[in-house]
Amino acid sequence: GRRSRRLAGEAAAEKKRLGNATPSSEQTMRATIDIDVRPGAKIKERGDDIVAEGQFRLRKKRLSPTLLQGNLQTTGGTYTFLGRTFDVTSGSATFEEQIPPDPEIQVSASRNVGDVTVGIELTGQWSDRHSRLTSVPAMDENQILSYLVFDKPIGEIGDRDDQRLNAVAAQLASNLALSEITKAISDQLPIDEISID
């Protein structure tokens, strides 16, 4: 009756979209998969040890790409940058069913050097992320870099160290070094539980 005509119409529409090609099982699959990253899950990579938790949903409709929605949050851990260990104070990656996935990133990490706290913040979409250096008390970027690289103020470093500082500043400006922070979080999602409806 009416249902069989509707199904036949759907099949005809699918065939028109695909031409004469037969759809693969992956193309015609429909599924919703919930992923629970339980509190205390660890992401380890190249000396980094980040504690995280979150929830994700993978949604796949017939003849459509797989969509990812959810959030991963850090709840602690450490990150290694320029040979120094930083405490991860906060971090998140939020996915909003974009194709391709392009999560919004927010990561903060800091370390104490005597009475000074220096840190790194990374924000924005994964495809267009922005970084900035932070400190308490507030200092300019070169002073912060001096503490990051040499554990001392810029006035106490020599000429050779100054050249190294300039090289680090150039690398930082291109975001090559800072992108490793989010890579440690986004490349691995420790999955403890999967439920399928």
C-alpha positions in Angstrom: 0.0 0.0 0.0 1.1 3.5 0.9 4.2 2.3 2.8 5.5 0.1 -0.1 5.1 3.1 -2.5 7.0 5.4 -0.1 9.8 2.8 0.2 10.0 2.4 -3.5 10.1 6.1 -4.0 13.0 6.3 -1.5 14.9 3.5 -3.3 14.4 5.3 -6.6 15.7 8.6 -5.2 18.8 6.8 -3.8 19.4 5.2 -7.1 19.1 8.5 -8.9 21.7 10.1 -6.5 24.1 7.2 -7.0 23.6 6.7 -10.8 24.2 3.1 -11.7 26.6 2.5 -8.8 25.5 0.1 -6.1 25.8 1.7 -2.6 28.3 0.1 -0.2 27.2 -1.2 3.1 28.9 1.7 4.8 26.9 4.2 2.6 23.6 2.6 3.5 24.4 2.0 7.2 22.4 3.9 9.8 23.6 4.1 13.4 23.9 6.2 16.5 26.9 5.4 18.8 27.3 7.0 22.2 30.9 7.2 23.5 31.5 7.8 27.2 35.0 8.9 28.1 34.9 8.3 31.8 36.4 10.6 34.5 40.1 9.7 35.0 40.7 8.5 31.5 44.3 9.3 30.4 45.7 10.5 27.2 49.4 9.8 27.0 51.7 10.9 24.2 55.4 11.8 24.1 55.8 12.5 27.8 52.4 14.2 28.1 50.0 12.7 30.6 46.5 14.4 30.4 43.5 13.4 32.4 40.2 13.8 30.5 36.5 13.0 30.4 33.6 13.6 28.0 30.7 12.4 26.0 30.4 12.0 22.2 27.7 10.8 19.8 28.5 9.4 16.3 25.5 9.7 14.0 25.2 8.1 10.6 22.3 8.4 8.3 21.8 6.4 5.0 24.0 7.8 2.2 25.4 10.5 4.5 28.8 11.0 6.2 29.3 10.2 9.8 28.8 13.2 12.1 30.5 13.7 15.5 29.1 15.8 18.3 30.3 16.1 21.8 32.9 17.4 24.2 36.2 16.3 25.7 37.4 18.1 28.8 40.7 17.9 30.6 40.5 17.5 34.4 44.3 17.8 35.1 47.6 16.3 34.0 50.8 17.5 32.6 52.1 18.7 29.2 55.7 19.0 28.1 56.6 22.2 26.1 60.2 23.4 25.2 61.6 20.7 27.5 59.6 22.0 30.5 56.7 20.3 32.3 53.5 22.4 32.5 50.4 21.6 34.6 47.2 21.5 32.4 44.8 23.8 34.2 41.9 23.5 31.7 41.1 22.3 28.3 38.3 21.2 26.0 37.5 20.2 22.5 33.9 20.7 21.3 32.6 18.9 18.2 29.5 20.2 16.4 28.7 17.8 13.6 30.8 19.6 11.0 32.2 18.0 7.9 35.1 17.6 8.2 35.2 17.7 12.0 36.6 21.0 13.2 36.3 21.2 17.0 36.5 24.4 19.0 39.6 24.2 21.2 40.5 25.8 24.5 43.6 24.7 26.4 45.5 26.4 29.2 48.8 25.1 30.8 51.1 26.8 33.3 54.2 26.4 35.4 55.8 28.2 38.3 59.3 29.7 38.0 60.1 31.1 41.4 57.6 33.8 42.1 56.5 34.0 38.5 53.8 31.8 36.8 54.1 31.5 33.0 51.5 29.9 30.8 50.2 29.1 27.3 46.6 29.4 26.1 45.3 28.1 22.8 41.8 29.0 21.6 39.6 28.9 18.4 38.6 26.4 15.8 41.1 23.6 15.2 41.5 24.9 11.6 42.1 28.5 12.8 43.5 28.3 16.3 45.2 31.2 18.1 47.8 31.1 20.8 49.0 33.5 23.5 51.5 33.5 26.3 50.3 34.5 29.8 52.1 35.3 33.1 51.5 36.4 36.7 52.6 39.1 37.2 51.8 40.4 33.7 54.9 40.6 31.4 55.6 41.2 27.7 56.0 38.2 25.4 59.8 38.3 25.3 60.0 38.2 29.1 57.6 35.3 29.3 59.6 33.4 26.7 62.8 34.0 28.7 61.2 32.4 31.7 59.8 29.6 29.5 63.1 28.8 27.9 65.7 29.8 30.5 63.8 30.0 33.8 65.1 33.5 34.3 64.3 37.1 33.2 65.5 38.4 29.9 68.0 40.7 31.6 69.9 37.8 32.9 70.5 35.9 29.6 73.6 36.3 27.3 73.9 37.0 23.6 73.9 33.4 22.6 70.8 32.8 24.7 69.2 35.8 23.1 69.6 34.3 19.6 67.9 31.1 20.8 65.1 33.2 22.3 64.5 34.8 18.9 64.3 31.4 17.2 61.8 30.2 19.8 59.7 33.3 19.3 59.6 32.7 15.5 58.5 29.2 16.1 55.8 30.3 18.5 54.6 33.0 16.1 53.9 30.3 13.5 52.0 28.2 16.1 54.1 25.1 15.2 55.0 24.4 18.8 51.7 25.2 20.4 49.7 23.0 18.1 51.3 20.0 19.9 49.1 20.8 23.0 45.9 20.2 21.2 47.3 17.3 19.2 47.9 15.5 22.5 44.2 15.9 23.3 42.5 15.4 19.9 44.6 12.6 18.4 43.5 10.0 21.0 40.1 9.6 22.5 40.3 6.9 25.3 37.0 5.0 24.9 35.8 3.1 28.0 32.1 2.4 27.0 30.2 2.2 23.8 26.4 1.8 23.5 24.6 1.4 20.2 20.9 2.1 19.5 
